[in-house]
């Protein structure tokens, strides 16, 4: 792991260079302490912010008595480093011209760099700002630092509007799809594979599940002016005990990404109807978020960015803000399709452009 003194985080430097500096602080989920130390120390040096730390989540805010308060949020952790030889989306970072490579370049050290640069550049913003830098986003929801803050420091998440700086290629993405996971089970009867007629092959019995999922036509659902495309897929299959035994059970894991017009309960009803006749157990679910672009603060932000908003197909923590009654959008540098890839990268100008847009909106 790269070990660098926290004092070396210079928030006044070019925001693209700051992004590289943050990438160099390896922060795979569960190992965010070092980067949290760096962020905390850098923010405390600014002087105009109230700063609080909870575990590896760092929070800071202005208290200027402005008419509106906005939250700028981003997670400090990344997925594990790539293992393929020659991968460039790793740690430490590297440059190819103006393109920055490294784990978290898009998801989401670029967005975190923009947050930090804003905190330093705008001691007296036009709106009060709360900055949230949280841990454990890339793992199960129960570990989320943002969820922990919502439970322990609810006053820190009170705001008129929130921007989550997830990668969106510089376009506002409203709301997000919900996500649910299911285990679909098929029972069989074990026997020796030389006398297969004495058993019931559970893996063969699972074929109908796969056929229904293959033939399923995902819906596109219009929600508050945006079109959300759904997806329903088998993502994992397990079964069998040995090469000479007819399997007596198999389980297919199914992931449903559903539009924000549905609750997790309605999503479950939909999956159960499609897979009627099989045992279906919901193992995990997170509600989506409607775009909320009709709110005044959200409309003002979209106008300031100056591009038509798009839907967010994946799940993000805008759903947590939505559940708290805070309208929220995704807006950050980098192409989300590059997140988690072996060549994860971001163009320096994308990070700079994101910073310019937010400075203009908050000045």
Secondary structure per residue as TSV (DSSP state, phi and psi in degrees):
chain	resnum	aa	ss	phi	psi
A	1	X	-	360.0	140.5
A	2	X	-	-71.7	127.6
A	3	X	-	-113.7	115.5
A	4	X	-	-135.2	136.9
A	5	X	-	-58.1	138.6
A	6	X	G	-59.9	-30.1
A	7	X	G	-66.0	-11.6
A	8	X	G	-83.0	0.8
A	9	X	-	-77.9	106.7
A	10	X	-	-101.3	106.7
A	11	X	T	-77.4	-8.5
A	12	X	T	-92.8	-5.2
A	13	X	S	-75.3	169.9
A	14	X	-	-50.7	130.9
A	15	X	H	-63.2	-26.6
A	16	X	H	-69.3	-39.6
A	17	X	H	-67.7	-35.5
A	18	X	H	-63.9	-37.8
A	19	X	H	-58.7	-46.7
A	20	X	H	-59.8	-40.7
A	21	X	H	-62.4	-39.6
A	22	X	H	-69.6	-38.8
A	23	X	H	-58.9	-39.1
A	24	X	T	-65.4	-17.8
A	25	X	S	-89.9	89.5
A	26	X	-	-54.9	132.8
A	27	X	-	-147.4	49.9
A	28	X	B	-57.5	143.1
A	29	X	T	-45.2	127.5
A	30	X	T	97.8	-13.5
A	31	X	-	-122.3	39.2
A	32	X	-	-87.7	-2.3
A	33	X	H	-57.2	-44.3
A	34	X	H	-63.3	-45.9
A	35	X	H	-70.8	-33.9
A	36	X	H	-64.3	-39.8
A	37	X	H	-58.9	-44.9
A	38	X	H	-64.5	-44.9
A	39	X	H	-64.4	-45.1
A	40	X	H	-60.0	-48.2
A	41	X	H	-63.9	-40.8
A	42	X	H	-63.2	-41.4
A	43	X	H	-69.7	-38.6
A	44	X	H	-66.3	-26.2
A	45	X	T	-71.4	-17.2
A	46	X	T	-72.6	-36.5
A	47	X	S	88.8	-31.5
A	48	X	S	-93.3	5.6
A	49	X	S	-117.2	143.6
A	50	X	E	-83.3	128.4
A	51	X	E	-123.5	133.9
A	52	X	E	-134.8	141.9
A	53	X	E	-121.4	136.8
A	54	X	E	-130.3	108.3
A	55	X	T	59.8	-123.8
A	56	X	T	-106.0	26.0
A	57	X	E	-106.0	130.7
A	58	X	E	-116.9	130.9
A	59	X	E	-123.9	143.6
A	60	X	E	-146.7	149.7
A	61	X	E	-154.6	153.2
A	62	X	-	-86.9	155.8
A	63	X	-	-136.9	71.4
A	64	X	S	-103.8	-1.5
A	65	X	-	73.2	26.4
A	66	X	-	-68.1	161.9
A	67	X	S	-70.1	-26.6
A	68	X	-	-127.5	151.1
A	69	X	E	-124.5	133.2
A	70	X	E	-120.1	151.2
A	71	X	E	-107.6	133.1
A	72	X	E	-113.6	115.9
A	73	X	E	-123.9	146.4
A	74	X	E	-160.4	151.7
A	75	X	E	-98.1	147.1
A	76	X	-	-89.3	-19.3
A	77	X	-	-87.9	162.9
A	78	X	B	-129.1	168.0
A	79	X	-	-72.8	167.3
A	80	X	-	-57.3	156.9
A	81	X	-	-68.5	149.0
A	82	X	-	-65.7	152.2
A	83	X	-	-110.1	-11.9
A	84	X	S	-68.4	135.8
A	85	X	T	-57.5	137.6
A	86	X	T	82.1	3.0
A	87	X	-	-63.7	136.4
A	88	X	S	-101.0	-13.6
A	89	X	S	-85.1	58.3
A	90	X	S	-131.9	-159.1
A	91	X	S	-127.6	133.3
A	92	X	S	-77.6	173.8
A	93	X	-	-73.7	165.5
A	94	X	E	-148.4	156.6
A	95	X	E	-114.9	143.8
A	96	X	E	-130.6	96.4
A	97	X	T	64.5	-123.3
A	98	X	T	-98.2	11.4
A	99	X	E	-102.2	127.2
A	100	X	E	-103.8	124.8
A	101	X	E	-107.1	145.1
A	102	X	S	155.2	156.8
A	103	X	T	-64.5	123.7
A	104	X	T	93.7	0.3
A	105	X	I	-54.1	-42.7
A	106	X	I	-98.9	-35.7
A	107	X	I	-123.4	87.4
A	108	X	I	-145.4	51.6
A	109	X	I	-65.6	-29.1
A	110	X	H	-62.8	-44.5
A	111	X	H	-65.1	-39.0
A	112	X	H	-64.8	-40.2
A	113	X	H	-61.0	-39.6
A	114	X	H	-63.8	-43.1
A	115	X	H	-56.1	-48.9
A	116	X	H	-65.6	-41.8
A	117	X	H	-63.2	-39.2
A	118	X	H	-64.4	-42.7
A	119	X	H	-57.8	-36.7
A	120	X	H	-80.6	-35.4
A	121	X	H	-82.2	-22.4
A	122	X	-	-123.1	78.5
A	123	X	T	-68.9	-22.6
A	124	X	T	-131.5	69.9
A	125	X	-	-68.4	163.0
A	126	X	S	-71.5	-22.9
A	127	X	S	-122.9	146.9
A	128	X	E	-64.9	142.1
A	129	X	E	-123.4	136.2
A	130	X	E	-112.5	124.9
A	131	X	E	-102.7	128.1
A	132	X	E	-121.3	120.5
A	133	X	E	-116.9	106.1
A	134	X	E	-119.1	161.9
A	135	X	S	-102.9	167.0
A	136	X	-	56.8	48.0
A	137	X	-	-88.4	-30.8
A	138	X	S	-86.0	13.2
A	139	X	S	-127.4	-168.3
A	140	X	-	-58.6	146.8
A	141	X	G	-59.5	-28.9
A	142	X	G	-64.7	-19.3
A	143	X	G	-95.5	-4.5
A	144	X	-	-57.3	128.5
A	145	X	H	-64.6	-33.1
A	146	X	H	-68.0	-38.6
A	147	X	H	-63.9	-37.4
A	148	X	H	-65.4	-41.4
A	149	X	H	-63.8	-41.1
A	150	X	H	-59.2	-34.3
A	151	X	H	-81.9	-37.6
A	152	X	H	-97.8	-28.7
A	153	X	-	-132.5	58.6
A	154	X	G	-58.7	-28.9
A	155	X	G	-66.2	-23.3
A	156	X	G	-75.6	-15.5
A	157	X	G	-106.4	14.0
A	158	X	-	-84.3	122.3
A	159	X	-	-164.0	168.9
A	160	X	S	-86.6	-21.8
A	161	X	E	-166.5	151.8
A	162	X	E	-136.3	144.1
A	163	X	E	-120.9	121.9
A	164	X	E	-98.8	120.6
A	165	X	-	-86.1	44.3
A	166	X	-	-69.9	155.1
A	167	X	-	-65.7	128.1
A	168	X	-	-136.8	12.4
A	169	X	T	60.5	31.5
A	170	X	T	76.2	15.8
A	171	X	S	-114.5	143.0
A	172	X	-	-71.2	127.2
A	173	X	E	-116.6	117.7
A	174	X	E	-90.2	141.0
A	175	X	S	59.7	-160.0
A	176	X	B	-170.4	156.4
A	177	X	-	-68.2	154.6
A	178	X	E	-86.7	168.6
A	179	X	E	-139.9	141.1
A	180	X	E	-143.2	143.8
A	181	X	E	-118.8	143.7
A	182	X	E	-134.9	149.6
A	183	X	E	-109.7	121.0
A	184	X	E	-108.4	118.3
A	185	X	E	-108.0	145.3
A	186	X	E	-128.0	128.7
A	187	X	E	-98.0	143.2
A	188	X	-	-132.5	-157.6
A	189	X	B	-140.8	126.0
A	190	X	-	-73.0	147.6
A	191	X	E	-160.0	170.8
A	192	X	E	-67.4	138.1
A	193	X	G	-67.1	-18.6
A	194	X	G	-75.5	-17.4
A	195	X	G	-127.0	56.8
A	196	X	G	-59.4	-28.0
A	197	X	G	-65.7	-12.1
A	198	X	G	-84.8	-10.8
A	199	X	S	-119.3	-174.9
A	200	X	B	-130.1	117.0
A	201	X	-	-79.0	108.6
A	202	X	H	-68.9	-32.2
A	203	X	H	-66.3	-42.2
A	204	X	H	-61.1	-38.3
A	205	X	H	-64.8	-21.4
A	206	X	T	-79.8	-8.9
A	207	X	H	-57.7	-37.9
A	208	X	H	-63.9	-35.4
A	209	X	H	-60.4	-47.0
A	210	X	H	-65.4	-37.4
A	211	X	H	-62.9	-45.4
A	212	X	H	-63.1	-40.8
A	213	X	H	-68.8	-40.3
A	214	X	H	-61.8	-39.5
A	215	X	H	-86.6	-5.8
A	216	X	-	-67.4	133.5
A	217	X	-	-99.4	110.1
A	218	X	-	-65.2	141.8
A	219	X	-	-86.5	153.5
A	220	X	E	-113.4	120.1
A	221	X	E	-114.3	127.6
A	222	X	E	-84.7	118.6
A	223	X	E	-131.2	113.6
A	224	X	T	50.5	42.8
A	225	X	T	93.5	-5.8
A	226	X	E	-122.9	149.3
A	227	X	E	-102.4	116.7
A	228	X	E	-102.5	121.4
A	229	X	E	-90.7	127.4
A	230	X	-	-90.1	166.4
A	231	X	E	-150.8	145.1
A	232	X	E	-139.6	114.5
A	233	X	E	-143.5	148.4
A	234	X	E	-74.7	131.5
A	235	X	E	-120.3	-10.5
A	236	X	E	-162.6	144.9
A	237	X	E	-139.2	140.1
A	238	X	E	-143.8	147.9
A	239	X	E	165.4	159.1
A	240	X	-	94.4	151.8
A	241	X	S	-123.7	-31.1
A	242	X	-	-160.1	163.9
A	243	X	T	-72.1	-9.2
A	244	X	T	-122.1	22.5
A	245	X	E	-126.6	128.2
A	246	X	E	-67.9	125.9
A	247	X	-	-69.4	136.0
A	248	X	S	-99.1	6.8
A	249	X	E	-169.2	148.4
A	250	X	E	-148.3	150.6
A	251	X	E	-131.1	130.3
A	252	X	E	-111.1	125.4
A	253	X	E	-89.6	130.7
A	254	X	E	-120.9	135.5
A	255	X	E	-116.3	127.4
A	256	X	E	-115.9	118.0
A	257	X	E	-99.4	108.9
A	258	X	E	-113.7	149.2
A	259	X	-	-64.5	154.7
A	260	X	T	-74.3	9.3
A	261	X	T	-83.1	-7.4
A	262	X	S	-112.4	149.9
A	263	X	-	-88.9	164.7
A	264	X	H	-57.0	-33.8
A	265	X	H	-67.2	-40.2
A	266	X	H	-68.3	-36.2
A	267	X	H	-62.5	-40.8
A	268	X	H	-63.7	-42.1
A	269	X	H	-59.0	-40.1
A	270	X	H	-63.5	-46.0
A	271	X	H	-67.2	-41.1
A	272	X	H	-62.6	-38.7
A	273	X	H	-65.8	-41.0
A	274	X	H	-66.3	-37.2
A	275	X	T	-106.7	33.7
A	276	X	T	-56.2	137.6
A	277	X	T	101.2	-10.8
A	278	X	S	-116.7	158.1
A	279	X	E	-81.0	118.7
A	280	X	E	-119.5	126.0
A	281	X	E	-124.5	124.8
A	282	X	E	-79.6	125.5
A	283	X	E	-105.1	-19.8
A	284	X	E	-164.4	147.9
A	285	X	E	-161.0	146.9
A	286	X	E	-141.3	127.8
A	287	X	-	-65.9	151.6
A	288	X	-	-82.6	-167.5
A	289	X	B	-140.1	131.5
A	290	X	-	-67.6	156.0
A	291	X	-	-62.1	-35.4
A	292	X	-	65.5	21.4
A	293	X	T	-74.8	-8.0
A	294	X	T	-77.7	-15.0
A	295	X	S	-66.3	144.6
A	296	X	H	-59.4	-44.4
A	297	X	H	-65.2	-39.4
A	298	X	H	-66.6	-43.0
A	299	X	H	-62.9	-38.6
A	300	X	H	-65.8	-38.0
A	301	X	H	-67.2	-45.1
A	302	X	H	-60.0	-41.6
A	303	X	H	-63.7	-37.9
A	304	X	H	-68.1	-37.9
A	305	X	H	-70.5	-37.8
A	306	X	T	82.4	22.8
A	307	X	S	-133.4	149.6
A	308	X	-	-64.2	131.4
A	309	X	-	-70.3	155.7
A	310	X	E	-125.9	164.1
A	311	X	E	-79.4	154.4
A	312	X	-	-100.3	116.0
A	313	X	-	-78.3	-35.2
A	314	X	S	-83.2	168.3
A	315	X	-	-85.3	136.0
A	316	X	-	-136.5	176.0
A	317	X	T	-74.7	3.3
A	318	X	H	-60.2	-26.4
A	319	X	H	-64.4	-35.8
A	320	X	H	-65.5	-42.8
A	321	X	H	-64.9	-42.2
A	322	X	H	-58.6	-41.5
A	323	X	H	-64.2	-26.3
A	324	X	T	-88.0	0.6
A	325	X	T	84.7	16.0
A	326	X	-	-106.6	112.3
A	327	X	-	-60.5	139.7
A	328	X	E	-147.3	151.1
A	329	X	E	-132.9	163.0
A	330	X	E	-96.9	134.4
A	331	X	-	-160.5	112.8
A	332	X	-	-163.9	170.7
A	333	X	S	-81.1	148.0
A	334	X	S	101.0	157.4
A	335	X	-	-90.4	119.3
A	336	X	G	-60.4	-24.0
A	337	X	G	-67.3	-16.9
A	338	X	G	-91.0	-10.5
A	339	X	T	-60.5	137.2
A	340	X	T	72.3	4.0
A	341	X	S	-86.1	166.0
A	342	X	T	-71.3	-17.7
A	343	X	T	-120.4	36.7
A	344	X	-	-51.1	129.7
A	345	X	E	-156.6	165.4
A	346	X	E	-146.5	146.6
A	347	X	E	-83.3	138.3
A	348	X	H	-55.5	-39.7
A	349	X	H	-66.8	-26.5
A	350	X	H	-66.5	-40.1
A	351	X	H	-69.1	-43.0
A	352	X	H	-63.7	-40.1
A	353	X	H	-65.6	-39.2
A	354	X	H	-61.1	-44.9
A	355	X	H	-61.8	-43.8
A	356	X	H	-59.6	-42.2
A	357	X	H	-62.4	-43.7
A	358	X	H	-72.7	-35.9
A	359	X	H	-62.1	-44.0
A	360	X	H	-62.3	-40.1
A	361	X	H	-70.2	-35.6
A	362	X	H	-99.8	-1.7
A	363	X	-	-84.0	360.0
